[in-house]
Amino acid sequence: ETVAEPPLYKVLLLNDDYTTMEFVVEVLIYVFHKTIEEATRIMLNVHQNGVGVCGIYSYEIAETKVNTVDALAKENGFPLKCTMERE
C-alpha cells in the first residue's frame, strides 16, 4: 500500500497597477528566500503575465506565506495579492 503524498500548493503573486516592482522583489527575497536574480525574474513575470509563481509548498507553508505577504502589503499600503492553488 502506498502512502499518498500530501498535495502541494503553488503560491502566486498577482499583478496590480500600484504595488512597486521594488516591493515585489523585496517580498520575494524576504518571504520566499529568492536571490535578487530569481526575485527579479519572478517580478517581471508577474508584471508581464499578470501572475507569477513564487514557489510550491505544502498547504501549511503555502498558507503561512500567503498570510505573510498579505500582512506586509497591508503594512506598506500596497494592494498586492497573494493566493495559493493546488498543484
Buried (B, 14 or more C-beta within 10 A) or exposed (E): EEEEEEEBBBBBBBBBEEBEEEBBBBBBBEBBEBEEEBBBBBBBBBBEEEBBEBBEBEEEBBBBBBEBBBEBBEEEEBEBBBBBEEE
